[in-house]
Amino acid sequence: MLQLLLWAFYFLSLYAFIPALISRVFGFRVFKRGRVASEIALTFDDGPDPEYTPQLLDLLARYQAKATFFVVGSHAEKHPELLRRMQDEGHVIGIHNYVHKTNWFMRPKTVRNQIELTSDVIREATGIRSAFYRPPWGIINMFDIAKRDRLQIILWSAIFGDWNAKLGAERLKQKMMQKMRPGEVLLLHDCGRTPGADPTAPANMLIALEAYLEEATKRGFRFVGIAEMIKLTEKTPKRSIAKKAMVGAWLLYEKAFHVVFRLKHVEGEHTPFHYRVIKYHGNSIKLADNGDLKSGDKIVELHFDNKMLSTIALQSSSPLATGIRLLREMDQALPALARTLADDPEVAGVRALYGVTMIHRGADRLGFQVEPLPDGLFARSTRIYLKVLTSVLTPKQRNARGKAKRDSILPHMLLMPIEQILSFAANGVHVSSNKSSAKLHQEVAAAKSAPSLETPDAGELDSNPSIV
């Protein structure tokens, strides 16, 4: 008996546990996260539902968002009109088995029948067969992996437990807001008529999703189907193991730096700034308010969030695109910085904001005063550090002109009188003018399609990442 149990354990490990582990942890032969600049993939399981799916489609249409629906065949068979509407409105339809049962407890032939039945239902309703498959609960066996030549298995990067009505719309919204990042593949449910789900749970999902769509749209994100997410990801180069190790070590160093020097984080989710209040040591500088910044004056020293910087750099096609995206993040985060500084008692008596960066072209549009970093040991060491950082994070420029541009970039100081930034918090006025902000967003869009620094206009916008 013991031997029989042992053989059963070996079989289940090979058939189910090990394939599930390597697919979920290492992403082997599955797609679960994109490498993109500003796209998010919304995916919905278990539908279609005659009550909630039409409401969801209406909501997506209002925000011009595309999504992917992994349908249960037995549900889809009853509502072919909803599948046709999904297709007509530009969404992707995937397979989620004919009935919602785990693949672990079905024979390979049974799983194959489940997939083929659902594929037939989709084809009959829309005229096309699906190329995407998500097994129920994301649980796969080794035969699912073997079928990858016919169907792309899609998992997810974020799951929220939205099938449980007790979670509530507000808590669900908070959890979703924490996953507002490029490349995320979000798993939600538009039907509660499956084992373990609450029939009314999708009502909470719709409330939370509307808030998520509204905020993400403001931040410039775009919602795409899973086919487009995969296509965009394939165009983005992967980092080498050596670069991954260097970036990992650098991020660990940053965490240690934050602890040792007690950097503070700016309020709000996904804000890119950290800061500390220190004394300025350097030559006197004439500020925009006609006053002077003198040695010994208190300053707020800004630091850019290097984890966000690493993500942006990986998803950008060139240092140009990286720099412009960073400027956009700064543009959106400066109001939150103003509010945080206004509430910080330590900021009393501070003369100016101060940062050292290579992202200086375009920073004046955000209200900053840009000054050359005086030559000296600090300037030389900063230049070396930022150039090494650039080479690690951004795609290599494989031409002499791109290398010359990179080598010619020098770190600059960004300065802003403290009264100027605090006035934004008091008056509720955005840092940049509408005209400048619109121009900046146009340049961000242009940078997404810019293939390299050889672009004729790149000289005016050429920039590299830094620790602002």
C-alpha positions in Angstrom: 0.0 0.0 0.0 2.8 2.4 0.9 4.5 1.6 -2.4 1.3 2.4 -4.3 1.0 5.7 -2.5 4.6 6.5 -3.3 4.1 5.8 -7.0 0.9 7.9 -6.9 2.9 10.8 -5.4 5.6 10.4 -8.1 3.0 10.4 -10.8 1.1 13.5 -9.5 4.4 15.3 -9.0 5.4 14.7 -12.6 1.9 15.2 -14.1 0.8 18.2 -12.1 2.8 19.6 -9.2 6.1 20.2 -11.0 4.6 21.6 -14.2 2.4 23.9 -12.2 5.4 25.0 -10.1 7.8 25.8 -12.9 5.1 27.6 -14.9 3.9 29.8 -12.0 7.3 30.6 -10.5 9.6 30.7 -13.6 7.0 31.4 -16.3 8.1 28.3 -18.3 6.1 28.1 -21.5 3.5 30.5 -20.3 2.9 34.3 -20.6 2.1 36.2 -17.5 3.8 39.6 -17.7 4.7 42.0 -20.5 7.8 44.1 -21.1 6.2 47.3 -22.4 6.2 51.0 -22.0 2.7 52.0 -20.9 0.3 49.0 -21.6 -1.8 47.0 -19.2 -3.7 43.8 -20.1 -7.1 43.3 -18.4 -8.2 39.6 -18.4 -11.6 38.3 -17.3 -12.4 34.7 -16.4 -15.5 32.5 -16.1 -17.9 34.4 -18.2 -19.9 35.4 -20.2 -22.5 36.3 -17.7 -25.8 37.8 -19.0 -26.0 40.4 -16.2 -22.4 41.5 -15.6 -20.6 41.0 -18.9 -22.7 43.5 -20.8 -22.1 46.1 -18.1 -18.4 45.3 -18.3 -18.3 45.8 -22.1 -20.1 49.1 -21.7 -17.5 50.2 -19.1 -14.5 49.2 -21.3 -16.1 51.0 -24.3 -16.3 54.2 -22.2 -12.6 54.2 -21.6 -11.6 52.8 -25.0 -10.0 49.8 -23.2 -9.4 46.5 -24.9 -9.4 43.3 -22.8 -9.2 39.5 -23.0 -12.1 37.3 -22.0 -11.3 33.7 -21.1 -14.8 32.1 -21.4 -16.2 28.9 -20.0 -17.6 27.0 -22.9 -20.9 26.0 -21.2 -21.5 29.6 -20.4 -20.5 30.9 -23.8 -22.7 28.4 -25.5 -25.8 30.0 -23.9 -24.8 33.6 -24.9 -23.2 33.6 -28.3 -24.4 37.2 -28.8 -22.0 38.3 -26.0 -19.0 36.6 -27.8 -19.9 38.4 -31.0 -20.1 41.7 -29.2 -16.6 41.0 -27.6 -15.2 40.4 -31.1 -17.0 43.3 -32.7 -15.6 45.7 -30.0 -12.0 44.6 -30.5 -11.5 42.3 -27.5 -9.7 39.0 -27.5 -11.5 35.7 -26.6 -9.7 32.9 -24.9 -10.5 29.4 -23.7 -11.2 28.5 -20.0 -12.4 24.9 -20.4 -15.9 23.9 -21.2 -16.7 23.5 -17.5 -14.8 25.1 -14.6 -12.8 22.0 -13.4 -9.1 21.8 -12.6 -6.9 20.0 -15.1 -5.1 18.2 -12.3 -8.0 15.8 -11.9 -8.8 15.2 -15.6 -7.1 12.9 -18.0 -5.2 14.5 -21.0 -8.0 13.3 -23.3 -10.6 14.9 -21.1 -8.7 18.2 -21.0 -8.3 18.1 -24.8 -12.1 17.6 -25.2 -12.8 20.5 -22.8 -10.6 22.8 -24.9 -11.9 21.6 -28.3 -15.6 22.0 -27.2 -15.0 25.6 -26.0 -13.0 26.3 -29.2 -15.9 25.1 -31.3 -18.3 27.3 -29.3 -16.1 30.4 -29.9 -15.7 29.6 -33.6 -19.4 29.0 -34.1 -20.2 32.4 -32.5 -17.4 34.5 -34.0 -16.1 32.6 -37.0 -12.6 32.2 -35.6 -10.8 29.8 -33.3 -9.0 31.1 -30.2 -5.2 31.0 -29.9 -5.2 31.5 -26.1 -5.9 29.3 -23.2 -6.0 29.8 -19.4 -6.7 26.6 -17.4 -9.1 27.0 -14.4 -7.2 28.4 -11.4 -4.1 28.6 -13.6 -3.3 25.0 -12.8 -1.6 23.2 -15.6 -0.3 19.7 -16.2 2.6 18.5 -18.4 0.3 17.8 -21.3 -0.9 21.5 -21.2 2.7 22.5 -21.6 3.1 20.1 -24.5 0.2 21.7 -26.3 1.8 25.1 -26.4 2.4 24.8 -30.2 -1.3 25.1 -30.7 -2.4 27.4 -27.9 -0.5 30.1 -25.9 -1.1 29.5 -22.2 -1.8 32.8 -20.4 -1.5 33.2 -16.6 -1.3 36.5 -14.8 0.9 38.9 -12.9 -1.8 40.1 -10.4 -4.8 38.3 -8.9 -7.1 39.9 -6.3 -9.6 37.4 -5.0 -12.4 39.4 -6.6 -14.6 36.3 -6.8 -15.3 36.8 -3.0 -18.0 39.3 -2.4 -16.8 39.9 1.1 -13.7 41.6 -0.2 -15.8 44.6 -1.1 -15.4 47.2 -3.8 -13.2 49.6 -1.8 -10.7 47.0 -0.7 -10.6 45.5 -4.2 -9.9 49.0 -5.6 -7.0 49.5 -3.2 -5.4 46.2 -4.2 -5.8 47.0 -7.9 -4.3 50.4 -7.6 -1.1 48.8 -6.2 -0.8 46.9 -9.5 -1.0 49.9 -11.9 2.3 49.3 -13.7 3.2 48.7 -17.4 3.2 45.1 -18.4 0.7 43.9 -15.7 -1.7 41.1 -16.7 -4.6 41.5 -14.3 -6.9 38.6 -13.5 -10.5 39.6 -12.7 -13.9 37.8 -13.0 -17.1 38.9 -14.8 -19.1 35.9 -13.6 -19.7 34.5 -10.2 -21.5 31.3 -11.2 -18.5 28.9 -10.7 -17.5 26.7 -7.7 -16.2 28.8 -4.8 -17.4 32.2 -6.3 -20.1 34.5 -5.1 -22.8 35.2 -7.7 -22.9 39.0 -6.9 -19.1 39.4 -6.7 -18.7 40.9 -10.2 -20.7 44.0 -9.0 -17.8 44.9 -6.7 -15.4 44.3 -9.6 -17.2 46.7 -11.9 -17.0 49.5 -9.3 -13.3 49.0 -8.5 -12.5 48.6 -12.2 -14.1 51.9 -13.1 -11.9 53.7 -10.6 -8.9 51.9 -11.9 -9.6 52.7 -15.5 -10.1 56.4 -14.7 -6.9 56.7 -12.7 -4.8 54.7 -15.2 -6.1 56.7 -18.1 -5.1 59.9 -16.3 -1.6 58.5 -15.9 -1.3 57.7 -19.6 -1.7 53.9 -19.5 -3.2 52.0 -22.4 -5.3 48.9 -22.1 -4.6 46.2 -24.7 -5.7 42.7 -25.5 -3.3 39.9 -24.7 -2.3 39.4 -28.3 -1.0 43.0 -28.5 0.7 42.7 -25.1 2.7 39.6 -26.3 3.6 41.3 -29.6 4.9 44.4 -27.9 6.8 42.3 -25.4 8.6 40.3 -28.1 9.9 43.6 -29.5 11.5 44.6 -26.2 14.9 43.1 -25.6 15.6 41.1 -22.4 18.3 42.0 -20.0 21.3 39.6 -19.8 21.9 37.7 -16.6 24.9 39.9 -15.9 22.8 43.0 -16.2 20.1 41.6 -14.1 22.7 40.8 -11.4 24.1 44.3 -11.6 20.6 45.9 -11.4 19.7 43.7 -8.5 22.9 44.7 -6.6 22.3 48.3 -7.4 18.7 48.2 -6.0 20.0 46.6 -2.8 22.5 49.4 -2.5 19.7 51.9 -2.9 17.7 50.3 -0.1 20.7 50.4 2.1 21.3 54.1 1.2 17.7 55.0 2.0 18.0 53.4 5.5 21.5 54.8 6.3 20.6 58.4 5.1 17.0 58.2 6.2 15.4 59.2 3.0 11.7 60.0 3.1 9.2 58.8 0.4 6.7 61.2 -1.1 3.1 60.5 -0.3 0.9 58.6 -2.8 1.1 55.4 -4.9 3.8 55.1 -7.5 5.4 58.5 -6.9 9.0 58.5 -8.1 10.5 60.8 -5.5 12.4 60.3 -2.3 14.1 63.2 -0.4 16.1 64.3 2.6 16.8 67.7 4.2 20.5 68.5 4.3 22.8 71.5 4.1 24.1 72.8 0.8 27.9 72.8 0.3 29.0 74.6 -2.9 29.3 77.8 -4.7 26.6 80.4 -4.4 23.9 80.2 -7.0 21.4 82.9 -8.1 17.9 81.4 -7.9 14.9 82.2 -10.0 13.4 84.3 -7.2 16.5 86.6 -7.4 17.7 85.3 -4.1 20.9 83.2 -3.6 21.5 79.7 -2.5 24.6 79.8 -0.3 26.8 77.2 1.3 25.2 76.2 4.6 21.6 76.8 3.5 19.1 74.0 4.1 17.9 72.2 0.9 15.6 69.4 0.0 17.8 66.9 -1.9 15.6 64.9 -4.4 16.3 61.3 -5.3 14.4 59.4 -8.1 13.0 56.0 -7.2 15.6 53.6 -8.8 13.2 50.6 -8.9 10.9 52.7 -11.1 13.9 53.9 -13.1 15.0 50.3 -13.7 11.5 49.3 -14.9 11.2 52.4 -17.2 14.6 51.8 -18.7 13.9 48.1 -19.5 10.7 49.1 -21.2 12.1 51.9 -23.3 13.7 51.5 -26.7 16.5 54.1 -26.1 18.0 56.5 -23.6 15.9 59.2 -25.3 12.7 57.3 -24.6 13.8 56.6 -21.0 14.6 60.3 -20.3 11.3 61.5 -21.7 9.3 58.9 -19.7 11.1 60.0 -16.6 10.2 63.6 -17.3 6.6 62.6 -17.6 6.7 60.8 -14.3 8.3 63.8 -12.6 5.6 66.1 -14.2 2.8 64.0 -12.7 4.4 63.6 -9.3 5.5 67.1 -8.5 2.1 68.1 -7.0 2.4 65.2 -4.6 5.9 66.3 -3.7 4.6 69.8 -3.0 1.9 68.5 -0.6 4.4 66.2 1.2 6.9 69.0 1.7 4.2 71.4 2.9 3.2 68.8 5.6 6.8 68.1 6.7 8.0 70.2 9.7 11.6 69.5 8.8 11.2 71.6 5.6 10.9 74.8 7.6 13.8 77.1 6.8 14.7 75.2 3.6 15.9 77.5 0.8 15.4 75.3 -2.3 14.9 71.9 -4.0 18.1 70.4 -5.3 18.9 67.4 -7.4 21.8 66.2 -9.6 20.7 64.6 -12.9 21.4 63.9 -16.5 17.7 64.5 -17.3 18.1 68.2 -17.7 16.8 69.0 -21.2 13.1 69.6 -20.7 13.2 70.0 -16.9 12.8 73.8 -17.2 9.3 73.1 -18.5 8.5 71.6 -15.1 9.6 74.8 -13.3 13.2 73.8 -12.5 16.2 76.0 -12.9 18.9 74.0 -14.7 22.6 74.8 -13.8 25.8 73.1 -14.9 27.4 71.0 -12.1 30.7 72.8 -11.2 33.8 70.8 -12.1 35.5 69.0 -9.3 35.8 65.6 -7.6 32.0 65.4 -7.0 31.2 66.2 -10.6 33.6 63.7 -12.0 32.6 60.9 -9.7 28.9 61.7 -10.4 29.5 61.6 -14.1 31.2 58.2 -13.9 28.5 56.8 -11.7 25.6 58.0 -14.0 27.4 56.8 -17.2 27.8 53.3 -15.7 24.2 53.4 -14.6 23.1 54.4 -18.1 25.1 51.6 -19.7 23.6 49.0 -17.4 20.0 50.2 -17.7 19.5 51.4 -21.2 19.9 49.6 -24.6 23.3 50.1 -26.1 23.7 52.5 -28.9 25.5 50.5 -31.6 26.7 53.5 -33.6 29.4 56.0 -33.2 27.0 58.9 -33.2 24.9 57.5 -30.4 28.0 56.8 -28.4 29.3 60.3 -28.9 26.0 61.8 -27.8 26.1 59.6 -24.7 29.7 60.5 -23.8 28.9 64.3 -24.3 26.1 64.3 -21.7 27.1 66.0 -18.4 25.2 66.0 -15.1 23.4 69.2 -14.2 21.8 70.6 -11.1 18.1 71.1 -10.9 17.0 73.9 -8.6 13.7 75.4 -7.5 13.0 77.9 -4.7 11.1 76.2 -1.9 8.4 79.0 -1.9 7.7 78.1 -5.6 7.0 74.4 -4.9 5.1 75.1 -1.7 2.9 77.6 -3.5 1.7 74.7 -5.8 0.5 72.8 -2.7 -1.2 75.9 -1.3 -2.9 76.9 -4.5 -3.6 73.5 -6.0 -1.8 74.5 -9.2 0.1 72.0 -11.3 3.8 72.7 -11.6 3.9 72.8 -15.4 1.7 75.0 -17.6 -0.9 73.3 -19.7 1.0 74.1 -22.8 4.3 72.7 -21.5 2.6 69.6 -20.2 0.9 69.0 -23.5 4.2 69.4 -25.3 5.9 67.0 -22.9 3.2 64.3 -23.4 3.6 64.7 -27.2 7.3 64.1 -26.9 6.6 61.0 -24.8 4.4 59.6 -27.5 7.0 60.4 -30.1 9.7 58.7 -28.1 7.8 55.4 -28.1 8.3 55.1 -31.8 11.8 56.6 -31.9 14.2 53.7 -32.9 17.4 55.3 -31.7 19.3 58.5 -30.9 20.0 59.1 -34.6 16.6 60.8 -34.9 17.2 64.3 -36.2 15.5 66.0 -33.2 17.1 63.8 -30.6 19.8 66.2 -29.9 17.3 68.6 -28.2 15.8 65.9 -26.0 18.7 63.5 -25.5 18.8 62.4 -21.9 19.9 59.6 -19.7 18.5 58.2 -16.5 19.8 59.4 -13.2 19.1 59.5 -9.5 17.4 62.9 -9.4 
